[in-house]
Amino acid sequence: MEFEVLYACCQNIASADEIWQYLVEMSALLVTCIQRDNPRSLWFHKILTEMLSHLEQEPRNRELRIAWLKFIDPIFNSMRLLLMMMKQLYWFSNDFIQLSC
């Protein structure tokens, strides 16, 4: 049941701009509630990809971007540990590359 709800969120993100802010808000809350214990879940990636893809299609629509920035915070907070680990790995690999040159 949980995955069907997340799948429906992904499919509806690119719908009408009039309900964009509600879709972003609910999708962010649902994925963080359902996948709270799994920041590496593909659902975070799928939902973010759909949202960013929709934003790319509407580059001049300021309201969409403001709504996204306003409601995307729960997803980034849930993925914080994963993002910090990736950042450390990135810096480690850069240091290694510089040392080997």
Secondary structure, 3 states (H helix, E strand, C coil): CHHHHHHHHHHHCCCCHHHHHHHHHHHHHHHHHHCCCCCCCHHHHHHHHHHHHHHHHCCCCHHHHHHHHHHCHHHHHHCHHHHHHHHHHHHHHHHHHHHHC
